[in-house]
Amino acid sequence: MSTRCRNDLVGAKGRIASSLNSWRESIASAQEIWNDATARSYYAENFSGMEETLTRMIASLQEAADVVRSFERAVEDEER
């Protein structure tokens, strides 16, 4: 069960990383079209924390997967 849990965490991390890449591409595309003082203000007010939040989510999911893996190893060691 823990391997499945770890795989689920890693899978979720991968999907969020993919979303982060799509987010960056979308923002870059929008900035090519709309890049003035109003746009910069809008981006700062509405999107300033998005990339940081997604990055923290990715890191947290990796940490959780690492914890599950350490549990797996501890159980394997006890079974030997």
C-alpha positions in Angstrom: 0.0 0.0 0.0 2.8 2.5 0.8 4.3 2.1 -2.6 1.0 3.0 -4.2 0.8 6.0 -1.8 4.3 7.1 -2.8 3.5 6.6 -6.5 0.3 8.7 -6.0 2.3 11.5 -4.4 5.0 11.4 -7.1 2.2 11.4 -9.8 0.5 14.4 -8.2 3.9 16.2 -8.0 4.4 15.5 -11.7 1.0 16.8 -12.6 1.5 20.0 -10.6 5.0 20.5 -12.1 3.4 20.2 -15.6 0.7 22.7 -14.5 3.5 25.0 -13.4 5.2 24.8 -16.7 1.9 25.5 -18.5 1.3 28.4 -16.1 4.7 29.9 -17.0 4.0 29.5 -20.7 0.6 31.1 -20.4 1.9 34.0 -18.5 4.7 34.5 -21.0 2.3 34.4 -23.9 0.0 36.9 -22.2 2.9 39.2 -21.4 3.9 39.2 -25.0 0.5 40.6 -25.9 -0.2 42.8 -22.9 2.9 44.3 -21.4 2.3 47.8 -20.0 2.1 49.3 -16.5 -1.6 48.2 -16.2 -0.6 44.6 -17.1 2.3 44.6 -14.6 0.0 45.9 -11.9 -2.7 43.3 -12.7 -0.2 40.5 -12.7 1.3 41.6 -9.4 -2.1 41.9 -7.7 -3.6 38.7 -9.0 -0.8 36.3 -9.8 2.2 37.2 -7.7 2.0 34.2 -5.4 0.9 31.6 -7.8 4.3 30.3 -8.9 5.7 30.3 -5.4 2.6 28.4 -4.2 2.9 25.7 -6.9 6.6 25.4 -6.2 6.0 24.9 -2.5 3.3 22.3 -3.3 5.8 20.4 -5.5 8.4 20.4 -2.7 5.8 19.3 -0.1 4.7 16.4 -2.2 8.3 15.3 -2.7 8.9 15.5 1.0 5.8 13.4 1.7 7.0 10.8 -0.9 10.4 10.8 0.8 8.8 10.2 4.2 6.7 7.3 2.8 9.8 5.8 1.2 11.6 6.0 4.6 8.7 4.2 6.2 9.0 1.5 3.5 12.7 1.1 4.1 12.1 0.9 7.9 9.5 -1.8 7.4 11.8 -3.7 5.0 14.6 -3.6 7.6 12.4 -4.9 10.3 11.2 -7.8 8.2 14.7 -9.0 7.6 
